[in-house]
Amino acid sequence: MNSSELLKLENQLCFSLYASSRAITRMYRPFLEELGITYPQYLVLLVLWDQKESTVKELSEKLDLDSGTLTPMLKRMEVQQLVQRKRSVEDERVVNIVITETGLALYEKALCIPQTLLASSGLAPEEIHTFNLQLKRIINSVNASTK
């Protein structure tokens, strides 16, 4: 590919990732609105449905969100009674996030979301898995090169 081709919008990986991220997030929106949560809140719940408890720092690392973004969201989730924030007794600088019964109750309602969206994608589960692995390799490479 020559230099002028590299600067065409349709050849930009960043734009394809950006546009696909927006499209996928739009697909999630009606399901998440029904649950009364936002997409970032859904990501927090995915972690907590699996682990039941996490520190803010661990959530920040897993979700690649800074604490300035995460903390207000967790406070809103606490108001919604989805999570509870608790200071660690060992180190009061550490804030533990614990999923509540209300947060756990959303798990059953959310079970249909991945299958529904997978069916909408037009891709086989194996294709999604392979593509996801490739994206994670790109993320890891880019993160390694920017540190």
C-alpha positions as CSV (number, residue, x, y, z in Angstrom):
1,M,0.0,0.0,0.0
2,N,1.5,3.4,-1.0
3,S,1.7,6.4,1.3
4,S,-1.4,8.2,-0.1
5,E,-3.5,5.0,0.4
6,L,-2.4,4.9,4.1
7,L,-4.1,8.2,4.8
8,K,-7.5,7.2,3.5
9,L,-10.2,6.9,6.1
10,E,-11.2,3.4,5.0
11,N,-7.6,2.2,5.7
12,Q,-7.4,3.5,9.2
13,L,-7.6,0.7,11.8
14,C,-8.3,3.3,14.5
15,F,-11.4,4.4,12.6
16,S,-12.7,0.9,12.1
17,L,-12.2,0.1,15.8
18,Y,-13.9,3.4,16.8
19,A,-16.9,2.9,14.4
20,S,-17.3,-0.8,15.4
21,S,-17.1,0.1,19.1
22,R,-19.9,2.7,18.7
23,A,-22.0,0.3,16.7
24,I,-21.7,-2.5,19.2
25,T,-22.4,-0.1,22.1
26,R,-25.6,1.0,20.3
27,M,-26.6,-2.6,20.0
28,Y,-26.2,-3.0,23.8
29,R,-28.2,0.2,24.6
30,P,-31.8,-1.2,24.6
31,F,-30.9,-4.2,26.7
32,L,-29.0,-2.1,29.2
33,E,-31.7,0.6,29.4
34,E,-34.1,-2.2,30.3
35,L,-31.8,-3.1,33.2
36,G,-31.4,0.6,34.1
37,I,-27.6,0.7,33.7
38,T,-25.1,2.2,31.3
39,Y,-22.5,0.3,29.3
40,P,-19.6,1.2,31.7
41,Q,-21.8,0.1,34.6
42,Y,-22.4,-3.2,32.7
43,L,-18.7,-3.7,32.5
44,V,-18.3,-3.2,36.3
45,L,-21.1,-5.7,36.8
46,L,-19.4,-8.3,34.5
47,V,-16.4,-8.2,36.8
48,L,-18.4,-8.3,40.0
49,W,-20.8,-11.1,38.8
50,D,-17.6,-13.2,38.3
51,Q,-15.7,-12.1,41.5
52,K,-18.4,-10.7,43.8
53,E,-15.9,-8.2,45.2
54,S,-13.0,-6.1,43.8
55,T,-11.0,-3.1,44.8
56,V,-11.3,0.2,42.9
57,K,-7.7,-0.2,41.8
58,E,-8.4,-3.7,40.4
59,L,-11.5,-2.5,38.6
60,S,-9.5,0.4,37.2
61,E,-6.9,-2.0,35.8
62,K,-9.3,-4.6,34.4
63,L,-11.6,-2.0,32.7
64,D,-8.8,0.4,31.7
65,L,-10.6,3.3,33.4
66,D,-8.9,5.9,35.6
67,S,-10.2,6.4,39.1
68,G,-11.5,9.8,38.2
69,T,-14.0,8.1,35.8
70,L,-14.6,5.0,37.9
71,T,-15.3,6.6,41.3
72,P,-18.3,8.8,40.3
73,M,-19.8,5.8,38.4
74,L,-19.4,3.6,41.4
75,K,-21.0,6.2,43.6
76,R,-24.0,6.3,41.2
77,M,-24.1,2.5,41.3
78,E,-24.2,2.6,45.1
79,V,-27.1,5.0,45.0
80,Q,-28.8,2.5,42.7
81,Q,-28.0,-0.2,45.3
82,L,-26.1,-2.3,42.7
83,V,-22.8,-2.2,44.7
84,Q,-21.6,-1.2,48.1
85,R,-18.3,0.7,48.7
86,K,-16.4,-0.3,51.8
87,R,-13.1,0.9,53.0
88,S,-10.6,-1.8,53.8
89,V,-10.0,-2.3,57.5
90,E,-6.3,-3.1,56.8
91,D,-5.7,0.0,54.7
92,E,-8.3,2.7,54.7
93,R,-6.9,4.1,51.4
94,V,-8.2,0.9,49.7
95,V,-11.9,0.9,48.7
96,N,-13.6,-2.5,48.1
97,I,-16.5,-2.7,45.8
98,V,-19.0,-5.5,46.7
99,I,-21.9,-6.5,44.6
100,T,-25.3,-6.3,46.3
101,E,-28.3,-8.6,46.0
102,T,-29.9,-6.0,43.6
103,G,-26.7,-6.2,41.5
104,L,-26.7,-9.9,41.5
105,A,-30.4,-10.0,40.5
106,L,-29.5,-8.3,37.2
107,Y,-27.3,-11.3,36.3
108,E,-30.3,-13.4,35.3
109,K,-31.8,-10.6,33.3
110,A,-28.5,-10.0,31.5
111,L,-27.8,-13.6,30.5
112,C,-29.6,-13.2,27.1
113,I,-27.5,-10.2,26.1
114,P,-24.3,-11.9,24.7
115,Q,-26.3,-14.5,22.7
116,T,-28.6,-11.9,21.3
117,L,-25.8,-9.7,20.2
118,L,-23.7,-12.6,18.9
119,A,-26.7,-13.6,16.7
120,S,-26.9,-10.0,15.4
121,S,-23.2,-9.9,14.5
122,G,-23.5,-12.3,11.6
123,L,-20.4,-14.1,12.8
124,A,-19.9,-17.6,14.2
125,P,-18.8,-17.8,17.9
126,E,-15.4,-19.1,16.7
127,E,-14.9,-16.1,14.5
128,I,-15.8,-13.7,17.4
129,H,-13.4,-15.6,19.7
130,T,-10.5,-15.4,17.1
131,F,-11.2,-11.7,16.4
132,N,-11.3,-11.0,20.2
133,L,-7.9,-12.7,20.6
134,Q,-6.5,-10.6,17.8
135,L,-7.8,-7.4,19.3
136,K,-6.3,-8.3,22.7
137,R,-2.9,-8.8,21.0
138,I,-3.2,-5.4,19.4
139,I,-4.1,-3.8,22.7
140,N,-1.2,-5.5,24.5
141,S,1.2,-4.5,21.8
142,V,0.0,-0.8,21.7
143,N,0.1,-0.6,25.5
144,A,3.6,-2.1,25.6
145,S,4.9,0.4,23.1
146,T,3.3,3.4,24.8
147,K,4.8,2.7,28.3
